[in-house]
Amino acid sequence: MDTAERLITSTQELLRERGYVGTSPKAIQQRAGAGQGSMYHHFTGKPDLARAALTRSAAELRALADQLLSADDTAVNRVEAYLRRERDVLRGCPIGRLAQDPDIIASPSLRAPLDETFAWLRGKLADVLAEGRERGELDLDPVTTAATIVAVLQGGYVLARAADSVEPFDQAVTGVLALLKGAA
Protein backbone atom coordinates (compact mmCIF):
# COMPACT_ATOMS: atom_id res chain seq x y z
CA MET A 1 0.00 0.00 0.00
CA ASP A 2 1.46 3.37 -0.96
CA THR A 3 1.73 6.35 1.38
CA ALA A 4 -1.42 8.12 0.18
CA GLU A 5 -3.44 4.94 0.71
CA ARG A 6 -1.99 4.46 4.21
CA LEU A 7 -2.86 8.06 5.06
CA ILE A 8 -6.46 7.66 3.85
CA THR A 9 -6.94 4.33 5.65
CA SER A 10 -5.44 5.70 8.86
CA THR A 11 -7.68 8.76 8.67
CA GLN A 12 -10.76 6.58 8.11
CA GLU A 13 -9.94 4.59 11.24
CA LEU A 14 -9.12 7.63 13.37
CA LEU A 15 -12.22 9.58 12.31
CA ARG A 16 -14.39 6.64 13.29
CA GLU A 17 -12.58 6.20 16.61
CA ARG A 18 -11.98 9.82 17.64
CA GLY A 19 -14.03 12.14 15.43
CA TYR A 20 -12.64 15.06 13.48
CA VAL A 21 -11.21 17.17 16.34
CA GLY A 22 -9.58 14.13 17.95
CA THR A 23 -7.90 13.16 14.68
CA SER A 24 -4.71 15.18 14.58
CA PRO A 25 -2.32 15.25 11.63
CA LYS A 26 0.35 13.82 13.95
CA ALA A 27 -1.88 10.85 14.90
CA ILE A 28 -2.64 10.23 11.23
CA GLN A 29 1.04 10.31 10.32
CA GLN A 30 1.98 7.99 13.18
CA ARG A 31 -0.69 5.43 12.33
CA ALA A 32 0.17 5.59 8.62
CA GLY A 33 3.90 5.44 9.23
CA ALA A 34 4.30 8.58 7.14
CA GLY A 35 6.14 11.81 7.69
CA GLN A 36 4.67 15.29 7.68
CA GLY A 37 6.18 15.97 4.28
CA SER A 38 4.52 12.91 2.80
CA MET A 39 1.14 13.92 4.15
CA TYR A 40 1.37 17.43 2.71
CA HIS A 41 2.78 16.09 -0.56
CA HIS A 42 -0.43 14.11 -1.16
CA PHE A 43 -3.01 16.35 0.60
CA THR A 44 -3.29 20.09 1.17
CA GLY A 45 -4.06 19.56 4.86
CA LYS A 46 -6.23 17.77 7.36
CA PRO A 47 -9.56 18.85 5.77
CA ASP A 48 -8.46 17.56 2.36
CA LEU A 49 -7.31 14.25 3.81
CA ALA A 50 -10.48 13.93 5.91
CA ARG A 51 -12.57 14.55 2.78
CA ALA A 52 -10.68 11.76 0.97
CA ALA A 53 -11.22 9.42 3.94
CA LEU A 54 -14.93 10.27 4.20
CA THR A 55 -15.35 9.79 0.46
CA ARG A 56 -13.64 6.39 0.69
CA SER A 57 -15.76 5.29 3.67
CA ALA A 58 -18.91 6.38 1.83
CA ALA A 59 -17.90 4.49 -1.32
CA GLU A 60 -17.19 1.33 0.68
CA LEU A 61 -20.54 1.52 2.43
CA ARG A 62 -22.38 2.10 -0.87
CA ALA A 63 -20.58 -0.79 -2.59
CA LEU A 64 -21.52 -3.25 0.15
CA ALA A 65 -25.11 -2.02 0.32
CA ASP A 66 -25.43 -2.11 -3.45
CA GLN A 67 -24.20 -5.69 -3.60
CA LEU A 68 -26.78 -6.86 -1.06
CA LEU A 69 -29.66 -4.74 -2.32
CA SER A 70 -29.06 -5.68 -5.97
CA ALA A 71 -29.21 -9.44 -5.40
CA ASP A 72 -31.71 -11.55 -7.31
CA ASP A 73 -34.31 -12.04 -4.58
CA THR A 74 -37.52 -10.53 -3.21
CA ALA A 75 -37.45 -6.96 -2.01
CA VAL A 76 -37.96 -7.96 1.62
CA ASN A 77 -35.19 -10.57 1.47
CA ARG A 78 -32.76 -8.04 -0.03
CA VAL A 79 -33.57 -5.46 2.63
CA GLU A 80 -33.26 -8.12 5.32
CA ALA A 81 -29.86 -9.21 3.96
CA TYR A 82 -28.69 -5.60 4.09
CA LEU A 83 -30.00 -5.00 7.62
CA ARG A 84 -28.68 -8.27 9.02
CA ARG A 85 -25.26 -8.17 7.38
CA GLU A 86 -22.22 -8.54 9.62
CA ARG A 87 -21.44 -5.21 11.30
CA ASP A 88 -19.31 -3.91 14.13
CA VAL A 89 -22.39 -2.40 15.75
CA LEU A 90 -20.69 -1.03 18.86
CA ARG A 91 -18.24 0.99 16.76
CA GLY A 92 -21.21 2.65 15.07
CA CYS A 93 -21.84 3.30 11.41
CA PRO A 94 -18.71 4.69 9.73
CA ILE A 95 -20.87 7.37 8.08
CA GLY A 96 -23.68 7.87 10.57
CA ARG A 97 -21.34 8.26 13.48
CA LEU A 98 -19.60 11.14 11.74
CA ALA A 99 -22.94 12.83 11.00
CA GLN A 100 -23.00 13.57 14.72
CA ASP A 101 -19.62 15.31 14.63
CA PRO A 102 -20.20 19.09 14.84
CA ASP A 103 -16.99 19.93 12.98
CA ILE A 104 -17.89 17.70 10.05
CA ILE A 105 -21.46 18.97 9.90
CA ALA A 106 -20.22 22.59 10.01
CA SER A 107 -18.12 22.02 6.87
CA PRO A 108 -20.08 21.71 3.61
CA SER A 109 -17.11 19.92 2.03
CA LEU A 110 -16.84 17.31 4.81
CA ARG A 111 -20.60 16.93 5.22
CA ALA A 112 -21.20 16.31 1.49
CA PRO A 113 -20.05 12.65 1.36
CA LEU A 114 -22.31 11.85 4.33
CA ASP A 115 -25.35 13.59 2.86
CA GLU A 116 -24.74 12.01 -0.57
CA THR A 117 -24.42 8.55 0.96
CA PHE A 118 -27.61 8.80 3.00
CA ALA A 119 -29.47 10.17 -0.02
CA TRP A 120 -28.10 7.33 -2.16
CA LEU A 121 -29.06 4.71 0.45
CA ARG A 122 -32.60 6.06 0.83
CA GLY A 123 -32.90 6.10 -2.96
CA LYS A 124 -31.56 2.58 -3.40
CA LEU A 125 -33.88 1.21 -0.71
CA ALA A 126 -36.82 3.10 -2.24
CA ASP A 127 -36.02 1.54 -5.64
CA VAL A 128 -35.91 -1.95 -4.12
CA LEU A 129 -39.20 -1.37 -2.28
CA ALA A 130 -40.83 0.12 -5.40
CA GLU A 131 -39.78 -2.95 -7.33
CA GLY A 132 -41.33 -5.12 -4.62
CA ARG A 133 -44.54 -3.10 -4.78
CA GLU A 134 -44.67 -3.42 -8.58
CA ARG A 135 -44.27 -7.20 -8.27
CA GLY A 136 -47.08 -7.33 -5.71
CA GLU A 137 -44.75 -8.27 -2.82
CA LEU A 138 -45.44 -5.15 -0.73
CA ASP A 139 -48.14 -2.56 -0.17
CA LEU A 140 -46.37 0.54 1.16
CA ASP A 141 -44.88 3.87 0.13
CA PRO A 142 -41.31 3.13 -0.98
CA VAL A 143 -39.85 6.59 -0.28
CA THR A 144 -41.13 7.01 3.28
CA THR A 145 -40.42 3.38 4.10
CA ALA A 146 -36.84 3.72 2.85
CA ALA A 147 -36.36 6.79 5.05
CA THR A 148 -37.77 4.84 8.00
CA ILE A 149 -35.40 1.92 7.42
CA VAL A 150 -32.36 4.22 7.34
CA ALA A 151 -33.54 6.08 10.45
CA VAL A 152 -34.14 2.84 12.36
CA LEU A 153 -30.73 1.51 11.33
CA GLN A 154 -28.92 4.66 12.45
CA GLY A 155 -30.96 4.86 15.64
CA GLY A 156 -30.15 1.23 16.34
CA TYR A 157 -26.44 2.06 16.24
CA VAL A 158 -26.94 4.92 18.70
CA LEU A 159 -29.00 2.82 21.11
CA ALA A 160 -26.49 -0.04 20.95
CA ARG A 161 -23.55 2.27 21.67
CA ALA A 162 -25.40 3.90 24.58
CA ALA A 163 -26.21 0.48 26.09
CA ASP A 164 -22.81 -1.01 25.18
CA SER A 165 -24.79 -3.93 23.78
CA VAL A 166 -25.84 -5.05 20.30
CA GLU A 167 -29.26 -6.03 21.67
CA PRO A 168 -30.99 -2.64 21.00
CA PHE A 169 -29.65 -2.70 17.43
CA ASP A 170 -30.89 -6.23 16.85
CA GLN A 171 -34.29 -5.32 18.31
CA ALA A 172 -34.57 -2.27 16.03
CA VAL A 173 -33.71 -4.33 12.95
CA THR A 174 -36.11 -7.12 13.95
CA GLY A 175 -38.85 -4.55 14.56
CA VAL A 176 -38.53 -2.76 11.24
CA LEU A 177 -38.38 -6.10 9.41
CA ALA A 178 -41.57 -7.24 11.18
CA LEU A 179 -43.31 -4.07 10.00
CA LEU A 180 -41.97 -4.58 6.47
CA LYS A 181 -43.06 -8.23 6.39
CA GLY A 182 -46.46 -7.17 7.71
CA ALA A 183 -46.86 -5.06 4.55
CA ALA A 184 -46.02 -8.07 2.36
C-alpha positions in Angstrom: 0.0 0.0 0.0 1.5 3.4 -1.0 1.7 6.4 1.4 -1.4 8.1 0.2 -3.4 4.9 0.7 -2.0 4.5 4.2 -2.9 8.1 5.1 -6.5 7.7 3.8 -6.9 4.3 5.6 -5.4 5.7 8.9 -7.7 8.8 8.7 -10.8 6.6 8.1 -9.9 4.6 11.2 -9.1 7.6 13.4 -12.2 9.6 12.3 -14.4 6.6 13.3 -12.6 6.2 16.6 -12.0 9.8 17.6 -14.0 12.1 15.4 -12.6 15.1 13.5 -11.2 17.2 16.3 -9.6 14.1 17.9 -7.9 13.2 14.7 -4.7 15.2 14.6 -2.3 15.2 11.6 0.3 13.8 14.0 -1.9 10.8 14.9 -2.6 10.2 11.2 1.0 10.3 10.3 2.0 8.0 13.2 -0.7 5.4 12.3 0.2 5.6 8.6 3.9 5.4 9.2 4.3 8.6 7.1 6.1 11.8 7.7 4.7 15.3 7.7 6.2 16.0 4.3 4.5 12.9 2.8 1.1 13.9 4.1 1.4 17.4 2.7 2.8 16.1 -0.6 -0.4 14.1 -1.2 -3.0 16.3 0.6 -3.3 20.1 1.2 -4.1 19.6 4.9 -6.2 17.8 7.4 -9.6 18.9 5.8 -8.5 17.6 2.4 -7.3 14.2 3.8 -10.5 13.9 5.9 -12.6 14.6 2.8 -10.7 11.8 1.0 -11.2 9.4 3.9 -14.9 10.3 4.2 -15.4 9.8 0.5 -13.6 6.4 0.7 -15.8 5.3 3.7 -18.9 6.4 1.8 -17.9 4.5 -1.3 -17.2 1.3 0.7 -20.5 1.5 2.4 -22.4 2.1 -0.9 -20.6 -0.8 -2.6 -21.5 -3.2 0.2 -25.1 -2.0 0.3 -25.4 -2.1 -3.5 -24.2 -5.7 -3.6 -26.8 -6.9 -1.1 -29.7 -4.7 -2.3 -29.1 -5.7 -6.0 -29.2 -9.4 -5.4 -31.7 -11.6 -7.3 -34.3 -12.0 -4.6 -37.5 -10.5 -3.2 -37.4 -7.0 -2.0 -38.0 -8.0 1.6 -35.2 -10.6 1.5 -32.8 -8.0 0.0 -33.6 -5.5 2.6 -33.3 -8.1 5.3 -29.9 -9.2 4.0 -28.7 -5.6 4.1 -30.0 -5.0 7.6 -28.7 -8.3 9.0 -25.3 -8.2 7.4 -22.2 -8.5 9.6 -21.4 -5.2 11.3 -19.3 -3.9 14.1 -22.4 -2.4 15.8 -20.7 -1.0 18.9 -18.2 1.0 16.8 -21.2 2.7 15.1 -21.8 3.3 11.4 -18.7 4.7 9.7 -20.9 7.4 8.1 -23.7 7.9 10.6 -21.3 8.3 13.5 -19.6 11.1 11.7 -22.9 12.8 11.0 -23.0 13.6 14.7 -19.6 15.3 14.6 -20.2 19.1 14.8 -17.0 19.9 13.0 -17.9 17.7 10.1 -21.5 19.0 9.9 -20.2 22.6 10.0 -18.1 22.0 6.9 -20.1 21.7 3.6 -17.1 19.9 2.0 -16.8 17.3 4.8 -20.6 16.9 5.2 -21.2 16.3 1.5 -20.1 12.6 1.4 -22.3 11.8 4.3 -25.4 13.6 2.9 -24.7 12.0 -0.6 -24.4 8.5 1.0 -27.6 8.8 3.0 -29.5 10.2 0.0 -28.1 7.3 -2.2 -29.1 4.7 0.4 -32.6 6.1 0.8 -32.9 6.1 -3.0 -31.6 2.6 -3.4 -33.9 1.2 -0.7 -36.8 3.1 -2.2 -36.0 1.5 -5.6 -35.9 -2.0 -4.1 -39.2 -1.4 -2.3 -40.8 0.1 -5.4 -39.8 -3.0 -7.3 -41.3 -5.1 -4.6 -44.5 -3.1 -4.8 -44.7 -3.4 -8.6 -44.3 -7.2 -8.3 -47.1 -7.3 -5.7 -44.8 -8.3 -2.8 -45.4 -5.1 -0.7 -48.1 -2.6 -0.2 -46.4 0.5 1.2 -44.9 3.9 0.1 -41.3 3.1 -1.0 -39.9 6.6 -0.3 -41.1 7.0 3.3 -40.4 3.4 4.1 -36.8 3.7 2.8 -36.4 6.8 5.0 -37.8 4.8 8.0 -35.4 1.9 7.4 -32.4 4.2 7.3 -33.5 6.1 10.5 -34.1 2.8 12.4 -30.7 1.5 11.3 -28.9 4.7 12.4 -31.0 4.9 15.6 -30.2 1.2 16.3 -26.4 2.1 16.2 -26.9 4.9 18.7 -29.0 2.8 21.1 -26.5 0.0 21.0 -23.6 2.3 21.7 -25.4 3.9 24.6 -26.2 0.5 26.1 -22.8 -1.0 25.2 -24.8 -3.9 23.8 -25.8 -5.0 20.3 -29.3 -6.0 21.7 -31.0 -2.6 21.0 -29.6 -2.7 17.4 -30.9 -6.2 16.9 -34.3 -5.3 18.3 -34.6 -2.3 16.0 -33.7 -4.3 12.9 -36.1 -7.1 14.0 -38.9 -4.6 14.6 -38.5 -2.8 11.2 -38.4 -6.1 9.4 -41.6 -7.2 11.2 -43.3 -4.1 10.0 -42.0 -4.6 6.5 -43.1 -8.2 6.4 -46.5 -7.2 7.7 -46.9 -5.1 4.6 -46.0 -8.1 2.4 
